[in-house]
């Protein structure tokens, strides 16, 4: 079965797949409610509980805040210094509690690194011969609660290294190293990445995340043993007027699905739709749903627009030419374990019992499967860019980069 599965098959796909049991696993609410959404307040909060590294642009207001203890994840960013909008969603209650949860520690943050696949016979989240259910699903500590080692740092960049050994569900041991480099981009570099010149009134912050996976073992990673993939996931703050947009590529004679939309069951038509060559997903944090773009239909960018705050977010991912084998994270024994997606997008929402981790929404990208011989490397690079300012200028950017006007994004879900 492909990724288009019923809800019972995929009711817990990682971070985005909370279960009613999560309510019991979560710590009690901490005294952190009412925190201002600006960047300085989020930085002040995080500094109370974990060391942070701040990347900054000496010639502007760009800021990026990174937590080494949370596997080198980007927690949040700002395009206007301390008073700027803080873009990353942060789980204040969990961080303030100081607790470590059993299955996953969802600290939040607008870019974290995981290794896929999540489900299937090559999963890193399920041990051999256990059922595919939440009770037996565990996020490996090396990309959940274990700190990454700082390998170098400047005012605008930081690099991490982490050696790890993981055994997948099939019993194959993977000895590997992750090199993770995060670089704050200046305005010329942002313009080069987007392929345009920005109006002087547009404020922006962008960072490039270069992630390299190295086979440090003595055996090759092959289709019969399974192979890891780099998985980058970003949690952003939603608004009632935020919509995710995913450009898709239509190929003549290709009858495969343009979008996978059944991760958690059917998404109502007033929450996701495909119009011509763009898919849209509400990102208001009020209904759980996830969609994915398979590698054959991926474009260079996906994004979101928050009309309430005039924030255009663009995610760019880079894959090697011809990359086609992407790991399948379905929670089942798979007949097609390398038929997964290249891009994913998720909207958080309440569970059946009314509890909710967020609200947040996610933009995600994955590398192709790392079929590596000893000593070989695979690199997956992603750029996250937030742009804020005049809607007329943002519209020009959206048309050129995402191929669609802001009006189409805003009107994808009337009412």
C-alpha positions in Angstrom: 0.0 0.0 0.0 1.2 3.5 -0.8 1.2 6.5 1.5 -2.4 7.1 0.8 -3.7 5.2 3.8 -6.7 5.2 6.1 -6.5 6.9 9.4 -6.2 3.7 11.3 -3.0 2.9 9.5 -1.4 6.3 10.0 -2.9 7.7 13.1 0.5 8.5 14.6 3.0 9.7 12.1 5.6 11.2 14.3 5.5 14.7 15.7 2.4 15.6 13.8 0.5 12.5 14.9 -0.5 13.1 18.5 -2.6 10.5 20.3 -5.2 10.9 23.1 -2.6 9.2 25.3 -0.3 12.2 24.7 -2.5 14.2 27.0 -1.4 11.9 29.9 2.2 12.2 28.8 2.3 15.9 28.6 3.4 17.8 31.8 0.9 20.0 33.5 0.7 23.6 32.2 3.5 25.8 33.4 3.2 29.4 34.4 4.2 30.6 30.9 0.9 31.7 29.5 0.5 35.2 28.2 4.1 35.4 26.8 4.5 38.1 24.2 4.9 36.7 20.7 7.9 39.0 20.0 11.3 37.6 19.4 12.9 39.0 22.6 10.3 37.4 24.8 10.9 34.0 23.2 14.7 34.4 23.6 14.3 35.4 27.2 12.1 32.4 27.9 14.5 29.9 26.3 17.5 31.3 28.0 16.0 30.4 31.4 15.9 26.7 30.5 18.5 25.9 27.9 21.7 27.4 26.3 21.0 29.1 23.0 23.1 30.5 20.1 21.9 33.6 18.3 22.9 34.3 14.8 22.6 37.9 13.8 23.1 40.3 10.8 25.3 43.3 11.8 23.7 45.3 9.0 20.1 44.5 9.7 17.5 43.1 12.0 17.8 39.4 11.1 18.0 37.0 14.1 18.0 33.2 14.3 17.9 31.4 17.7 19.3 27.9 17.9 19.3 25.4 20.8 22.2 22.9 20.8 20.7 20.8 23.5 17.7 20.1 21.3 19.8 18.5 18.6 20.8 21.8 17.1 17.3 22.9 16.2 16.3 26.4 15.1 13.8 27.5 17.7 12.7 30.8 16.2 13.8 33.8 14.1 13.0 37.4 13.5 13.4 39.9 10.6 13.1 43.0 12.9 15.4 42.4 15.8 14.1 42.0 19.4 10.7 43.6 18.6 10.1 41.5 15.5 7.5 38.8 15.1 8.8 35.4 16.4 8.1 32.9 13.7 8.7 29.5 15.4 6.2 27.7 17.6 7.6 26.9 21.1 6.2 24.4 23.6 6.6 26.6 26.6 4.9 24.2 29.0 7.1 21.2 28.2 10.4 23.2 28.2 9.5 24.9 31.5 8.6 21.6 33.2 12.1 20.1 32.7 10.6 16.8 32.1 11.5 14.1 29.6 8.5 12.3 28.1 8.6 8.7 27.2 7.6 8.7 23.5 8.6 12.1 22.2 9.7 15.5 23.6 8.0 18.1 21.3 10.0 21.2 22.2 8.8 23.0 19.1 11.1 25.1 16.9 10.9 26.1 13.3 13.5 23.5 12.0 14.6 20.3 13.6 16.4 17.3 12.1 15.1 13.7 12.2 16.0 10.6 10.4 13.3 8.7 8.4 11.6 6.3 7.9 9.2 6.5 10.8 7.2 3.3 10.0 7.6 0.1 8.0 10.2 -2.7 8.2 13.1 -0.2 8.0 11.7 2.1 10.8 13.9 3.8 13.4 10.9 4.4 15.6 9.6 0.8 16.1 11.6 -2.2 17.3 11.4 -5.6 15.7 8.2 -7.6 16.0 6.2 -5.0 17.9 2.8 -3.7 16.7 2.6 -0.4 14.8 0.8 1.5 17.6 1.6 4.4 19.8 2.5 2.3 22.8 5.5 0.9 20.8 6.5 4.0 19.0 9.5 5.9 20.4 11.5 8.8 19.0 15.2 7.8 19.2 17.0 9.9 21.8 19.8 11.0 19.4 17.4 13.2 17.6 15.0 14.0 20.5 16.8 14.7 23.8 20.6 14.4 23.1 22.6 17.5 22.5 24.6 18.0 19.3 28.2 19.0 19.6 29.2 22.5 18.5 32.0 22.2 15.9 32.3 25.9 15.0 30.6 29.2 15.3 30.7 32.7 13.9 28.2 35.7 14.3 26.2 34.4 11.4 26.8 30.6 11.3 27.1 27.6 13.6 28.0 24.0 12.8 27.2 20.8 14.7 28.4 17.2 14.7 26.9 14.1 16.1 28.0 10.5 15.9 25.3 7.9 16.4 24.4 4.3 16.0 20.8 3.3 15.2 19.3 -0.1 14.6 16.2 -0.3 12.4 13.2 -2.5 12.8 14.8 -5.1 10.5 17.8 -5.4 12.8 20.3 -3.5 10.6 22.8 -1.4 12.5 23.7 2.0 11.1 26.9 3.7 12.3 26.8 7.3 11.1 27.6 10.9 11.7 25.5 14.0 11.1 27.2 17.3 10.2 24.7 20.1 10.5 25.5 23.6 9.4 23.2 26.6 9.8 24.0 29.9 8.1 22.1 33.2 8.4 21.7 34.6 4.9 22.3 38.3 4.2 19.9 40.2 1.9 21.9 39.6 -1.4 22.1 35.9 -0.6 18.3 35.8 0.0 17.7 37.6 -3.3 19.9 35.1 -5.1 18.1 32.1 -3.5 14.7 33.5 -4.5 15.9 34.7 -7.9 14.6 38.3 -7.5 15.4 41.7 -6.1 13.5 42.6 -2.9 11.8 46.0 -2.4 13.5 48.1 0.3 10.3 48.0 2.4 10.2 44.2 2.7 11.8 42.9 5.9 13.2 39.4 5.7 15.1 36.7 7.6 16.4 33.5 6.0 18.8 30.7 7.0 20.3 27.9 5.1 20.5 24.5 6.8 23.0 22.1 5.3 22.8 18.6 6.7 25.2 15.8 5.8 24.8 12.2 6.7 28.0 10.0 6.6 28.2 6.2 6.7 30.9 5.7 9.3 30.3 1.9 9.4 31.9 -1.0 7.5 28.9 -2.1 5.5 26.9 -0.5 2.6 23.3 0.7 3.1 21.2 -1.0 0.5 17.6 -1.5 -0.5 17.4 -4.9 1.2 18.7 -3.5 4.5 16.9 -0.2 4.4 18.5 3.3 4.3 18.0 6.4 6.4 16.9 9.8 5.0 17.4 13.3 6.4 14.0 14.7 7.5 13.7 18.4 8.3 10.5 19.6 10.0 9.6 23.2 10.9 6.8 24.2 13.3 5.4 27.7 12.7 2.8 29.8 14.5 -0.5 29.8 12.8 -3.2 32.4 12.4 -6.9 32.2 11.4 -5.8 33.5 8.0 -2.7 31.3 7.3 -2.8 29.0 4.2 0.0 26.7 3.0 0.6 26.5 -0.7 2.4 23.7 -2.5 3.2 24.0 -6.2 3.1 20.7 -8.0 4.5 19.6 -11.3 2.3 17.8 -13.8 4.0 15.3 -16.1 2.5 14.3 -19.4 1.3 10.7 -19.2 2.0 10.4 -15.5 -1.1 9.1 -13.7 0.4 8.9 -10.2 -1.1 11.0 -7.5 0.0 14.6 -7.5 -0.7 14.9 -3.7 -1.0 12.4 -0.9 -3.8 13.5 1.4 -4.8 10.5 3.5 -2.2 10.5 6.2 -4.8 10.9 8.9 -7.9 10.1 7.0 -10.0 12.4 4.7 -9.4 16.1 5.0 -12.6 18.1 4.3 -12.7 20.1 1.1 -12.9 23.3 3.0 -9.5 22.6 4.5 -7.4 21.3 1.5 -7.8 21.4 -2.2 -5.9 21.1 -5.5 -6.5 24.0 -7.9 -4.7 23.5 -11.2 -1.1 23.0 -10.3 -1.2 24.2 -6.7 -2.3 22.4 -3.5 -3.6 24.5 -0.6 -4.0 23.5 3.1 -5.5 25.6 5.8 -2.9 26.3 8.5 -5.0 27.7 11.3 -4.1 25.1 13.9 -7.8 24.0 14.2 -7.9 20.7 12.3 -5.3 17.9 12.0 -4.4 17.1 8.4 -1.3 16.3 6.4 -0.4 16.3 2.7 2.7 15.3 0.8 4.2 15.9 -2.6 5.9 12.8 -4.2 9.3 13.4 -5.7 8.1 13.1 -9.3 5.7 16.1 -8.8 7.9 18.3 -6.5 8.9 21.8 -7.4 11.7 23.8 -5.8 9.6 25.7 -3.3 6.6 25.4 -1.0 5.3 28.1 1.3 2.6 29.7 3.4 1.0 33.1 3.7 -0.3 34.6 6.9 -2.7 37.3 5.8 -3.3 38.5 9.3 0.3 39.5 9.8 1.4 39.9 6.2 4.0 37.1 6.5 5.1 35.1 3.5 7.2 32.1 4.3 9.0 30.2 1.6 10.8 26.8 2.0 13.3 25.8 -0.6 14.9 22.3 -0.7 17.7 21.1 -2.9 18.0 17.5 -4.2 20.5 15.8 -6.5 19.4 15.6 -10.1 17.3 12.5 -10.6 16.7 11.8 -7.0 13.7 9.4 -6.9 13.9 6.9 -4.0 12.3 8.5 -0.9 11.6 6.5 2.2 8.0 5.5 3.0 7.0 6.2 6.7 3.7 4.4 6.7 3.0 2.5 9.9 2.8 -1.0 8.3 5.0 -3.6 6.6 5.5 -2.1 3.2 5.6 -3.5 -0.3 7.0 -0.2 -1.6 9.4 1.1 1.2 10.9 3.7 -1.1 7.7 5.4 -2.4 7.6 8.3 0.1 7.2 12.1 -0.3 9.7 14.8 -0.8 7.7 17.7 0.7 5.1 17.5 3.5 2.8 20.0 5.1 0.8 19.6 8.3 -1.9 21.6 10.2 -2.3 20.8 13.9 -5.7 20.5 15.5 -7.6 19.1 18.5 -7.7 15.4 19.2 -10.9 13.5 19.8 -10.8 14.3 23.5 -10.4 18.0 22.8 -6.8 18.2 23.9 -4.1 19.7 21.6 -0.3 20.1 21.6 -0.2 23.2 19.6 -1.6 25.0 17.7 1.1 25.1 15.0 1.6 24.1 11.4 4.6 22.4 9.8 6.6 22.7 6.6 8.8 19.7 5.9 11.3 18.3 3.4 13.1 15.0 3.1 16.2 13.8 1.3 16.3 10.8 -0.9 17.2 7.5 0.7 20.9 7.4 1.6 22.2 4.3 -0.2 25.8 4.9 1.0 28.9 2.8 1.0 31.3 3.1 3.9 32.7 6.7 4.0 30.2 8.1 1.5 28.0 11.1 2.3 24.6 12.4 1.4 23.8 16.1 1.9 20.3 17.7 2.1 20.0 21.5 2.1 17.0 23.6 2.9 16.4 27.3 3.1 13.7 28.8 5.3 12.8 32.4 4.4 10.3 34.7 6.1 9.2 37.9 4.4 7.0 40.6 6.0 5.8 43.9 4.7 3.6 45.5 2.1 1.2 43.1 0.6 1.6 44.5 -3.0 5.3 43.7 -2.8 4.7 40.3 -1.2 2.4 39.5 -4.0 5.1 40.1 -6.6 7.4 37.6 -4.7 4.6 35.0 -4.4 3.9 35.2 -8.1 7.5 34.8 -9.1 8.6 32.2 -6.5 5.5 30.2 -5.9 3.8 30.8 -9.2 0.6 32.1 -7.7 -0.8 35.5 -6.6 -1.5 36.1 -2.9 -5.2 36.6 -3.8 -5.3 32.9 -4.9 -3.8 31.8 -1.6 -6.0 34.0 0.5 -9.2 33.0 -1.4 -8.5 29.3 -1.5 -10.9 28.8 1.4 -13.6 31.5 1.3 -15.1 32.3 4.6 
